[in-house]
Amino acid sequence: MASNKAAMDTQLTRSVDILRVPSHLLRAAYLIGKIPFRSCKTDPRVSYTLYVPEKYKKVHEALQRKDLAHIPPRLPLVVNVHGTRRDATGCRDSLITFADAHGVAILAPLFPAAMDNPLDLDSYKFLRSQSLRSDAVMLDILNEVSHMFPGVATDPIILVGFSGGAQFAHRFMYLHPERIAAVAIAAPGSVTKLESRENWPEGIGNVDEVFPGQGVDLEGIRRIGDVRLSVGAEDRGQDEEQLELQRWLAERASRADSGSARRLTQPQNRLEILKELQVDWMENGIEAELIAVPDVGHSYQDLIPSIVDWLKECQAVVAPSA
């Protein structure tokens, strides 16, 4: 991974110096507004899009002048990770009004389906599969963004995930808490419990084997300033055909002795899942607010207003660092 990062840094250094682009041409260059999807240089299967508000121009101009005494704070970056349907565009566009009002950049990665096999929908959620380390790719994407947009704060980030994206987000937080200023976990269908000695992803019993050289950084997680758990109060079930498919896939994975799939598939009551996760975290000294939004089921569009309200109060948004 280190060699890939070095090669990517070299490639980025040889590219056009973004700071030489006149600020009035940033929109024409698709460096302001909705940014077209870009492939990750270390894993072109994965792509990402951004939204960069007009406020970025002021930071860009100050960086061009090299006026260190008067450079505005870099724009905070919200990374919004899609669920199983992979609506990365929706993850970006649903936060544009908030981004414009608060001077925040939005990043939405796209982890495609069928990366390991034709029925692979879940590999990115667990961070490691036969052919993917989604957490490492996410770090590479952040590195690319830091080169393309030096006025955007890519370390630390504000991480948001709904459903499958929430699975990715809380597991990414376990391994890389130093990269996160705030995190919102919304309606995951399964979670990794810190108190569980089961193997990853149900627990952290073999995390050192799954992620050599890494472990769960509890102290780092405790230092994250804003942690939110969100779910619809009526998010208590799951489509029966989806459950049947998951059971079938789990049985096949078990027969094949695949370490990349979950062994057990149970009906998912996401409200209860998050209540149990909140208790698990409290027992490990991690404070997290749990919000059950009334009259809402498993719906991103119905949950996003409460998430935006939370984002508006995040310290990383209210008082961004330089």
C-alpha positions as MATLAB code, in Angstrom:
seq = 'MASNKAAMDTQLTRSVDILRVPSHLLRAAYLIGKIPFRSCKTDPRVSYTLYVPEKYKKVHEALQRKDLAHIPPRLPLVVNVHGTRRDATGCRDSLITFADAHGVAILAPLFPAAMDNPLDLDSYKFLRSQSLRSDAVMLDILNEVSHMFPGVATDPIILVGFSGGAQFAHRFMYLHPERIAAVAIAAPGSVTKLESRENWPEGIGNVDEVFPGQGVDLEGIRRIGDVRLSVGAEDRGQDEEQLELQRWLAERASRADSGSARRLTQPQNRLEILKELQVDWMENGIEAELIAVPDVGHSYQDLIPSIVDWLKECQAVVAPSA';
ca = [
       0.000    0.000    0.000;
       2.903    2.337    0.793;
       4.394    1.855   -2.690;
       1.017    2.599   -4.274;
       0.758    5.800   -2.260;
       4.284    6.864   -3.277;
       3.471    6.252   -6.941;
       0.234    8.193   -6.624;
       2.002   11.114   -4.930;
       4.520   11.212   -7.792;
       1.748   11.158  -10.396;
      -0.134   13.922   -8.621;
       3.008   16.031   -8.304;
       3.567   15.778  -12.047;
       0.017   16.844  -12.811;
      -1.123   20.386  -13.473;
      -0.481   22.675  -10.507;
      -4.050   23.334   -9.397;
      -3.060   26.548   -7.643;
      -2.044   28.029  -11.002;
      -5.648   27.861  -12.226;
      -7.174   31.386  -12.028;
     -10.011   31.428   -9.525;
     -12.514   32.691  -12.111;
     -11.805   29.547  -14.182;
     -12.342   27.034  -11.386;
     -15.962   26.393  -12.353;
     -15.062   26.023  -16.038;
     -12.454   23.451  -14.975;
     -15.109   21.607  -12.916;
     -13.250   22.413   -9.702;
     -16.190   24.345   -8.229;
     -19.735   23.019   -7.943;
     -20.545   19.409   -8.827;
     -17.264   17.660   -9.609;
     -17.503   14.810  -12.166;
     -16.736   11.306  -10.937;
     -13.018   10.537  -10.811;
     -11.458    7.085  -10.579;
      -9.159    6.406   -7.661;
      -5.627    6.140   -9.005;
      -4.641    3.219   -6.768;
      -7.841    1.252   -7.521;
      -9.633    2.549  -10.646;
     -12.619    0.308   -9.903;
     -13.563    2.800   -7.189;
     -14.580    6.347   -8.067;
     -15.760    9.443   -6.258;
     -17.486   12.759   -6.795;
     -17.435   16.014   -4.847;
     -19.369   19.183   -4.370;
     -17.195   22.247   -3.730;
     -19.056   25.462   -2.812;
     -18.297   28.894   -4.201;
     -16.632   29.844   -0.910;
     -13.645   27.733   -1.954;
     -12.519   30.500   -4.316;
     -11.463   32.715   -1.398;
      -9.234   29.998    0.042;
      -7.844   29.245   -3.420;
      -6.974   32.901   -4.017;
      -5.282   33.227   -0.613;
      -3.202   30.116   -1.288;
      -2.218   31.538   -4.674;
      -0.974   34.716   -2.990;
       0.893   32.648   -0.380;
      -0.443   35.091    2.151;
      -0.058   32.779    5.131;
      -1.212   35.404    7.608;
      -4.577   35.847    5.898;
      -5.477   32.394    4.562;
      -9.068   31.548    5.612;
      -9.684   28.211    7.350;
      -9.799   25.296    4.950;
     -13.266   24.070    4.067;
     -14.439   21.173    6.263;
     -15.031   17.955    4.311;
     -18.086   15.761    4.816;
     -17.613   12.251    3.418;
     -21.045   10.706    2.797;
     -20.877    6.965    2.065;
     -23.647    5.298    0.053;
     -25.702    2.264    0.975;
     -26.213   -0.940   -0.997;
     -28.048    0.843   -3.836;
     -24.895    2.932   -4.371;
     -26.568    6.280   -4.945;
     -23.373    8.287   -4.585;
     -24.877   11.149   -6.590;
     -27.745   11.364   -4.113;
     -25.278   11.340   -1.217;
     -23.633   14.393   -2.755;
     -26.692   16.295   -3.939;
     -28.684   15.866   -0.723;
     -26.075   17.970    1.115;
     -25.575   20.783   -1.418;
     -27.868   23.291    0.308;
     -26.064   22.649    3.595;
     -22.663   22.885    1.871;
     -23.445   26.252    0.298;
     -24.834   27.700    3.523;
     -21.937   26.591    5.729;
     -18.953   26.554    3.387;
     -18.429   22.797    3.488;
     -17.163   20.459    0.755;
     -18.892   17.114    0.144;
     -17.187   13.887   -0.965;
     -19.202   10.839   -2.061;
     -17.225    7.689   -2.921;
     -18.643    4.965   -5.159;
     -17.673    1.384   -4.348;
     -19.149   -0.652   -7.220;
     -20.973   -3.933   -6.805;
     -19.661   -7.256   -8.143;
     -16.031   -6.556   -7.262;
     -15.418  -10.067   -5.913;
     -18.218  -11.996   -7.634;
     -21.404  -11.267   -9.605;
     -23.523  -11.170   -6.432;
     -21.096   -9.134   -4.336;
     -23.023   -6.232   -2.826;
     -21.350   -5.975    0.558;
     -17.557   -6.186    0.328;
     -16.918   -2.478    0.895;
     -18.963   -2.517    4.116;
     -16.559   -4.883    5.877;
     -13.371   -2.992    4.806;
     -11.637   -6.154    3.604;
     -12.589   -8.760    1.012;
     -10.813  -10.992   -1.490;
      -9.827   -8.087   -3.732;
     -10.622   -4.890   -1.815;
      -9.403   -2.926    1.187;
     -12.074   -0.245    1.116;
     -10.591    1.637    4.068;
      -7.209    1.880    2.323;
      -8.875    3.058   -0.891;
     -10.769    5.696    1.095;
      -7.487    6.980    2.511;
      -6.035    7.111   -1.009;
      -9.052    9.090   -2.219;
      -8.569   11.586    0.606;
      -4.929   11.913   -0.420;
      -5.980   12.657   -4.007;
      -8.493   15.253   -2.844;
      -5.861   16.954   -0.694;
      -3.701   17.432   -3.811;
      -6.572   18.573   -6.041;
      -8.136   20.844   -3.420;
      -5.460   22.074   -0.995;
      -8.026   24.402    0.554;
     -10.209   21.478    1.691;
      -9.480   19.825    5.050;
      -9.054   16.097    4.396;
      -7.566   15.312    7.806;
      -9.668   15.042    9.853;
     -13.004   14.563    8.071;
     -16.661   14.451    9.036;
     -17.872   10.941    8.158;
     -21.517   10.106    7.416;
     -22.981    6.783    6.339;
     -26.503    5.413    5.851;
     -27.383    1.702    5.889;
     -24.470   -0.078    4.177;
     -22.565    3.199    4.321;
     -23.051    3.225    8.097;
     -21.503   -0.229    8.262;
     -18.447    1.095    6.426;
     -18.334    4.279    8.509;
     -18.246    2.766   11.995;
     -15.714    0.100   10.984;
     -13.534    2.751    9.326;
     -13.766    4.709   12.582;
     -12.524    1.684   14.539;
      -9.325    1.464   12.482;
      -8.708    5.128   11.613;
     -10.197    7.348   14.347;
      -7.368    9.861   13.978;
      -8.799   10.792   10.563;
     -12.264   11.605   11.930;
     -13.495   14.791   13.612;
     -17.156   13.717   13.745;
     -19.169   10.704   12.608;
     -22.850    9.952   11.976;
     -23.905    6.298   11.794;
     -27.407    5.965   10.325;
     -29.461    2.752   10.226;
     -26.834    0.034    9.670;
     -28.136   -3.484    9.081;
     -25.250   -5.045   10.991;
     -22.520   -3.751   13.278;
     -19.205   -4.798   14.766;
     -19.315   -4.830   18.556;
     -16.225   -3.945   20.537;
     -17.119   -6.330   23.358;
     -17.557   -9.274   20.997;
     -14.764  -11.841   20.737;
     -16.304  -13.176   17.539;
     -14.321  -12.851   14.346;
     -14.562   -9.782   12.136;
     -16.996   -8.345   11.132;
     -19.314   -9.470   13.969;
     -16.607   -8.738   16.535;
     -12.963   -7.783   16.829;
     -11.589  -11.145   17.973;
      -9.279  -11.579   14.960;
      -8.885   -7.955   13.862;
      -5.074   -8.213   13.993;
      -5.200  -11.092   11.504;
      -7.686   -9.429    9.157;
      -5.816   -6.107    9.229;
      -2.140   -6.924    9.882;
      -0.334   -4.196   11.742;
      -3.577   -2.490   12.741;
      -5.955   -2.729   15.640;
      -8.972   -0.986   17.091;
      -7.807    2.310   18.583;
     -10.178    2.815   21.516;
      -8.389    5.887   22.829;
      -8.572    7.481   19.398;
     -12.292    6.743   19.118;
     -12.948    8.290   22.530;
     -11.297   11.508   21.350;
     -13.757   12.017   18.460;
     -15.771   15.087   19.351;
     -19.199   14.368   17.824;
     -20.645   10.851   17.468;
     -24.264   10.418   16.353;
     -26.364    7.275   15.925;
     -29.531    7.802   13.853;
     -32.371    5.522   12.821;
     -36.022    5.731   11.906;
     -38.252    4.855   14.848;
     -40.190    2.525   12.514;
     -37.077    0.894   10.997;
     -37.846   -2.481   12.518;
     -37.822   -4.952    9.679;
     -36.284   -6.044    6.412;
     -37.618   -7.281    3.094;
     -38.177  -11.046    3.334;
     -36.664  -11.727   -0.092;
     -33.554   -9.764    0.893;
     -33.267  -11.844    4.054;
     -33.676  -15.064    2.090;
     -30.976  -13.974   -0.369;
     -28.599  -13.110    2.495;
     -29.173  -16.497    4.136;
     -28.515  -18.258    0.838;
     -25.306  -16.297    0.275;
     -24.166  -16.924    3.855;
     -24.726  -20.665    3.461;
     -22.727  -20.731    0.231;
     -19.929  -18.722    1.830;
     -19.859  -21.083    4.794;
     -19.593  -24.132    2.545;
     -16.797  -22.449    0.602;
     -15.082  -21.434    3.871;
     -14.883  -17.825    2.712;
     -13.644  -15.368    5.319;
     -15.091  -12.390    3.503;
     -18.776  -12.994    4.249;
     -20.864  -12.865    7.396;
     -21.662  -16.292    8.797;
     -25.019  -15.506   10.358;
     -27.925  -13.650    8.847;
     -30.749  -12.677   11.192;
     -33.773  -10.407   10.684;
     -32.491   -6.891   11.175;
     -34.247   -4.538   13.570;
     -32.047   -1.524   13.059;
     -33.406    0.386   16.027;
     -32.463   -2.444   18.379;
     -29.112   -2.860   16.625;
     -28.191    0.755   17.375;
     -29.458    0.560   20.953;
     -27.181   -2.429   21.525;
     -24.280   -0.681   19.797;
     -24.736    2.415   21.958;
     -24.509    0.245   25.100;
     -21.460   -1.560   23.695;
     -19.742    1.756   23.081;
     -20.698    3.169   26.479;
     -19.085    0.149   28.131;
     -15.910    1.117   26.279;
     -16.030    4.786   27.227;
     -17.403    6.015   23.889;
     -20.211    8.557   24.127;
     -22.757    8.526   21.306;
     -26.128   10.214   21.043;
     -28.896    7.977   19.663;
     -31.759    9.651   17.793;
     -34.804    7.660   16.657;
     -36.679    9.857   14.186;
     -40.462    9.484   14.670;
     -42.625    8.011   11.892;
     -39.602    7.143    9.716;
     -38.673    3.719    8.383;
     -35.565    2.711    6.454;
     -35.347    5.868    4.363;
     -32.296    8.005    3.657;
     -34.394   10.909    2.412;
     -36.420   10.960    5.635;
     -33.350   10.705    7.877;
     -31.144   13.262    6.127;
     -32.869   16.365    7.622;
     -31.978   15.242   11.158;
     -28.430   14.439   10.036;
     -28.091   17.905    8.494;
     -29.308   19.455   11.758;
     -26.560   17.513   13.539;
     -23.958   18.593   10.981;
     -24.822   22.252   11.555;
     -23.865   21.848   15.224;
     -20.652   19.875   14.696;
     -17.611   21.651   16.052;
     -15.708   20.839   12.863;
     -18.308   22.863   10.921;
     -18.934   25.629   13.445;
     -15.236   26.302   14.103;
     -13.135   24.782   11.290;
      -9.398   24.543   11.890;
      -6.909   26.398    9.704;
];
